[in-house]
């Protein structure tokens, strides 16, 4: 099976699983899934977040997702328990479609690691 087809199938499976658990009938989009990963990584799931915190949660998720690709490295948790990452390598200039594929691949790999999908 080609890598692209396998990624597409895994992505669709993941969207279905997460949407069934966290949405009221609509498929979660890429940003919503990134946000969920940020909440998961912070570990404070039963909390309400303001707009700036939501952006920070998405940033945490992106750093965590791209860490295995060598773009970020975990540094420390601050006094409030928020993880901090440092940039190891600047992201290459990618077209919107390429960014989407990279993030979907990173998300699929994250959930394979977490054993939610195979």
N, C-alpha and C positions, 0 to 999 in steps of 0.2 A: 504494500500500500504506500502511495507516495506520502511524503512528509506533509504536504499541504492538505491532502484529504484527511489524513489522520488528525491534524490540528483542527480542521473544521469539525470533524465528528466529536472530538473531545471537547471543543469549545461549546458546541450545541448541547452535549450531555451536561456540561457544567452549568450552563445558563439555565437549563431545565431544573436541575437539582436546586440551585440557589434561588431561582424564581419561585419554585414551589415552597421553599422554606421562608423566604423573606418578602415576597410580593403578593399582592392581592389579584392575581390573575394575569398580570402583564410581565413580559420578559424583562429582566434587569438588563440595563445597558452596560457598556464597558466602564463608565464612570461610577455607576452604582456598585459594581463588583469591586472596583479599586477602593471605594469608600469602605465597603465591608471588610476588605483585607486590612485596611488601616485600623479599623475598630478591633479586629482580631489581633493584630500585632500589638496594639496598645493594651489590650486585655481588659478594657473597661466597657463591657458590652451593654450594660443596663444603665446607660447614662445618656443624657440629652446634650448635644453639642451645639454651640453657636457657629455662625458662618466661618469665622476664622479658624476655629478648631476643626471644622469639617475639611477645610483646605489643608490644614496641617496633617490630618489623618490621611488624606489622599497622597500627600507628599511622603509620609512614612511608608505607605504601601508601595509607591513607585520606587523608593529607595530600596526597600526590602525585595521587591520583585526583580530589580535590575542588579542587585548585589551579586548574584551568581554569574552575571555577565561581566563583572569586573568594573562596573561604572561607579559603584558606591561601596563603602565599607562601614560597618557598624562601629560607632565610637563608644557611646555610653548611654545610660538612662539618666535623665535629670532628676531633680528632687521630687518632681510630680509623677515620675514613672514614664515619661515620654522618651522614646528612643531617638537618638541623634546619629546621623550618618555623615560621613565626609565624602566628598567627590574624589574618586581615584582617577577617573578618566572621563573627559567630557564626552557627552553623547554625540555621535556623528549627526550631521544634518540629514534628516530623513523626511521623505514626503509623508503626508498625512496617512496614506494607506500603509506605508512601511512602518510608521509608528504604531498603528493599530495592530498590525501583524506581530510586531515585536512584543507589544503589551499582552496580546492574547496568548502568545507562546509562553511568555513569562508567567502569566496567570495559570495557564494549564499546568506548567511545571510545578508551580507553587502548590496547587491542589493535588497533584500526583504525590509530591513530597508529603503532604498532609494526609494522604491516603483516602481522599474523598472520591477520587476517580483513578482509573488505571491507565 
